[in-house]
Amino acid sequence: MTDFRLPPELIPVDGRFGCGPSKIRAEQLDHLVANAHLLGTSHRQQPVRELVGRVRSGLAELYRMPKDYEVVLGNGGSTAFWDAAAFSLIDQRSAHLAFGEFGQKFVNAASTPWLTAPAVVHGEPGTVSSFFGDEEADVFAYPHNETSTGAMTAVRRQGPTGSLTVVDATSAAGGVDIDVRETDSTTSHLKRTSRVTVDSGSPLCPPPLFNGSIASPLRVATFQKSCRSGSR
Ligand SMILES: Cc1ncc(COP(=O)(O)O)c(C=O)c1O
């Protein structure tokens, strides 16, 4: 094997993987300490409700969300979202694009005893696959950015009228623009999303606490409201 070495100018100054474990700046920790009065208080208290409200409305503004969509914050990683989707968004059968690790993980979550086996269009790593258009499914799911390969999809509504389009926008939402109206639900990660607005003074990082990336485990999901009310 050739003795390959990355040119020094391409080696990150900080070796941590940019999209995963985040570097936490000292300023962010200071910010947390300066607002410590919010930590450990009940989520029902007004200051916490206000903070969550500001984060939700900031995200709604960032995503240019229509009134009939909502931002939902929750704990947990993508697996929690995929399991919830398999439990309550997929009615009988989902169709997926799988061209890397994360698209395939959603397929695995949707392969449950109570659902019909999903339709899957595989793509070679580094490429993007497309639906054939004849999949019989009530949910069409695909990654926005397949982080394992870097392949990006155009976010477009898929499937027949009445089906849901569910997009895993974990790593790129907020950094790469999408039109949420092309989806019924997206999922992303506040830690990654908020990183793009660090110190920008945008509505996404109102003080206190959310002034930038704080390695929060918070998951962000957007929903077209009626898609959760069984109107399908
Ligand atoms: C596209 C995509 N989906 C899902 C995940 C997993 O996200 P989480 O760590 O929140 O479970 C990642 C992680 O990098 C990802 O890039």
The ligand as a Gaussian input file, in Angstrom:
#p B3LYP/6-31G(d) Opt

LIG

0 1
 C      -28.270000      11.547000       8.233000
 C      -28.117000      11.055000       9.644000
 N      -29.145000      10.415000      10.207000
 C      -29.058000       9.948000      11.477000
 C      -27.917000      10.121000      12.229000
 C      -27.869000       9.611000      13.641000
 O      -28.170000      10.669000      14.448000
 P      -28.197000      10.562000      16.021000
 O      -26.771000      10.593000      16.441000
 O      -28.965000      11.731000      16.457000
 O      -28.868000       9.270000      16.362000
 C      -26.834000      10.781000      11.700000
 C      -25.600000      10.959000      12.478000
 O      -24.608000      11.469000      12.038000
 C      -26.932000      11.268000      10.380000
 O      -25.913000      11.923000       9.846000

